[in-house]
Each structure stands twice: as C-alpha cells, then as structure tokens.
Amino acid sequence: MATVCATGPIFTGVPLASPMGVRVGTCGFPEVRARLFRDLDVVEVQQSFYQPPRAETVARWRAEAPADFAFSLKVWQLITHPPSSPTYRRLKRPLTPEERRLCGGFQLNGLTLEAWRTMVELAEVARAVALVCQTPASFRPEAENLARLRRFFTRVPRGDWKIVFEPRGEAWTPAILRSLLAELDLVHGVDPFLTAPLSREWHYFRLHGRPAYHYDYRYTDADLAALRDKLPAGEVMVMFNNVHMAADARRFKRLLASGENA
C-alpha cells in the first residue's frame, strides 16, 4: 500500500524476496552499493545516525537499487543519545551548550522535532520500511525515560513505516518491553542470540557479533543454522552488523535458499 504525501509516496509493502518472508541485509554499506543491491534484500542506512546524508544522496541510492530492494534508516543520535557519546564527533557542526542540553533520551523539543523531521524526509525519499531507534545502555527503563518515550512517540509524525526500538542493557526485561511495545506500536529491535523477539508478525533482527557486540566476529555455519531455526513466523528483517556483515548475509541467504545445513 502507498500513502501519498507532499514529497511523494511512502511504500510499506515492498515485496519480499524470499517465500519465507525473510529479508537479509546489512547495517550500512560495507562494500560497493551495486553488489549489495544485486545480492541482498535490504540495507539499514547508518549515516542517518551520525550525520544524515542529503536527500539528493538518498534519492540516488533509491534510484540505483532494484524496485523491490528495501531501506531502513537508523534514527539520528540527537534524538536517542546524549551529547557525551563519542559518536557526536561525526557531527559536521559542533553543538552549542544550549543544544547539548536538548539532545538525547527522546526529549521532545524544537531541536529533536527538527531532527525527527529530517528522518521523516529521508524515509519518504528512500521509501523506507522502518526507522530504527537504538538507545545506549545508559538509557534505562526508569519512570522519566518511559514518560519521554510515551510523549515522543505519541507526538511525532509516524508515517506508515515501522518504528523499531532496540534498547541496550539487561534492565529492559521482557515484562517491561512487551507492554511498552504494544502501547506505543513499536517493533522490537533485537539480537536473537541475546534475547527472544517480543514483536508479532513483523520482526527486526540486528546481529552484532558473538559474544554481544564483538563486531569482528564471523558467524559460523552452526550459528547461521541456529539463526535460521530462530526465525519466527511473519515477516523478518535480518540485519548483520558485524565486520563480516556482507559475507555473512550472503551465506545466510544461500542457507535459506538451500533448505539445508550451512
């Protein structure tokens, strides 16, 4: 289905390449785009987290990719992360002291609303299937943070894309997350080797290496077979986010196509 907006249509029902309802891709562009567009199903744009690219750049990516290729975008760090995060070094313009007080933790103010509007514009240009909100371990499920999440996601434009929420840290227990995801209509962003997915029908896996966040890890054949067995019913986005992401994504696609062991 397409929803017509002032800047063009937003497509939410991009046909899946696999009869299993699984899309396999990478978090970022680890190699030339043409190869990824040829071999994989989806890319999660990472530049949008550090310093959003120009809309013209995203439009070029969309034009280069096959019509059934999907994009998701990682939401700008101004919304999710405190300015003490080292990732802020990649901003093109240093923030003023006042701007720094307004950043991070899903605060709702003029600066974060403008950052969200930037994400909306890029999502429309990319015809994105999802916006991905990943939070640092310092963002814990305390009363103030839960209130901020509720206020933010009930006030900002939601479009027709999925909103993925990937919190980090053991404090985010299934009991806390399950009700929050349902209340705010969020998709559980999850590494299935760490915890079971809590969403229904539409799932978003982000694979960060093993043990957790060892990004130089290369997934073994046994790992990929185990991952295949963890796939839930419904539509699943399987996003590799390790150093060997492109190679591992291709291996996983071959495994799914073969129906055999890795």
WOJO-V536417 format. One record per backbone hydrogen bond with DSSP energy under -1.0 kcal/mol. NH is the residue of the N-H (numbers start at 0). CO is the residue of the C=O. If there is no record, write none. Layout:
BEGIN
nh = {NH | NH}
co = {CO | CO}
END
This chain:
BEGIN
nh = {2 | 4 | 7 | 9 | 11 | 20 | 22 | 24 | 25 | 26 | 27 | 27 | 35 | 36 | 37 | 38 | 39 | 40 | 42 | 43 | 44 | 48 | 49 | 50 | 57 | 58 | 59 | 60 | 61 | 62 | 63 | 64 | 68 | 69 | 71 | 72 | 73 | 74 | 76 | 78 | 80 | 84 | 87 | 88 | 89 | 90 | 99 | 100 | 103 | 105 | 106 | 112 | 113 | 114 | 115 | 116 | 117 | 118 | 119 | 120 | 121 | 122 | 123 | 124 | 125 | 127 | 128 | 130 | 131 | 132 | 134 | 138 | 139 | 141 | 145 | 146 | 147 | 148 | 149 | 150 | 151 | 152 | 153 | 154 | 155 | 161 | 163 | 164 | 165 | 171 | 172 | 176 | 177 | 179 | 180 | 181 | 182 | 183 | 185 | 186 | 188 | 189 | 193 | 194 | 201 | 202 | 204 | 205 | 206 | 213 | 214 | 216 | 223 | 224 | 225 | 226 | 227 | 228 | 230 | 234 | 235 | 236 | 237 | 238 | 239 | 240 | 242 | 244 | 247 | 248 | 249 | 250 | 251 | 252 | 253 | 254 | 255 | 256 | 257 | 258}
co = {9 | 7 | 4 | 2 | 0 | 17 | 235 | 237 | 41 | 239 | 25 | 43 | 31 | 32 | 33 | 34 | 35 | 23 | 69 | 25 | 71 | 45 | 45 | 46 | 53 | 54 | 55 | 56 | 57 | 58 | 59 | 60 | 65 | 40 | 42 | 129 | 44 | 131 | 48 | 75 | 76 | 81 | 84 | 85 | 86 | 87 | 95 | 96 | 77 | 78 | 103 | 108 | 109 | 110 | 111 | 112 | 113 | 114 | 115 | 116 | 117 | 118 | 119 | 120 | 121 | 122 | 70 | 161 | 72 | 163 | 165 | 135 | 137 | 139 | 141 | 142 | 143 | 144 | 145 | 146 | 147 | 148 | 149 | 151 | 151 | 128 | 130 | 186 | 132 | 168 | 170 | 172 | 173 | 175 | 176 | 177 | 178 | 179 | 180 | 162 | 164 | 203 | 190 | 190 | 199 | 234 | 236 | 189 | 238 | 210 | 212 | 213 | 219 | 220 | 221 | 222 | 223 | 224 | 227 | 200 | 20 | 202 | 22 | 204 | 24 | 206 | 214 | 241 | 243 | 244 | 245 | 246 | 247 | 248 | 249 | 250 | 251 | 252 | 253 | 254}
END
